[in-house]
Every structure is written in C-alpha cells, then in structure tokens.
Amino acid sequence: MELDLKDNTAAHRFETTLEGHTAFITYKLRPGVITVLHTEVPPELEGRGVGSAMIKHVLEHIALENLKLVPLCPFMKAYLKKHPEYQYLVKEKS
C-alpha cells in the first residue's frame, strides 16, 4: 500500500490522510532514540492494512535516520513479532 506519510514534528507524529480520515503514529524523540507510543487508525480505514503500511514506513525511516527504537505501542510490538527483519532497530534494555 502506498501512503503519503508525513512526519508532523510539531505534533510528534507520523500521519496520513485517506478519504478524509487521518491515521497517525505518535512518538517521542530524543537524541538517537525514537519511542513509538501509539498507532491510531480511524474505524473507517480499519482492516485495509493502513496501520501495517504506516508501521513499515516508520521502521524504514528509523533505519535511514540511524535511530534506535523503543516500541511501547502494542501494534508496533505485534508488527515486530511478525517481521523480525526489523528487530535490529530495537534498543536493547540498559
């Protein structure tokens, strides 16, 4: 799925609007680390792969920016279990 996902740094979220509905992933950024807090997909867009497509895009962004990931969002955690190829991005607990 192709999405026009934008990083709204003022709101601390990645977002996309489809059919007049906005889906988003909220995050907290600190030097070298991004903490993904929550994924929100409006009911009108559910079941169409929007959440997974957004997560994949965010993970690719994290890799390009050489960030480490702290996945607090349950949806992100579930995605990572199904896609272990992104596990290297996860920050090890200290």
Secondary structure, 3 states (H helix, E strand, C coil): CCCCCEEECCCCEEEEEECCEEEEEEEEEECCEEEEEEEECCHHHCCCCHHHHHHHHHHHHHHHCCCEEEECCHHHHHHHHHCHHHHHHECCCC
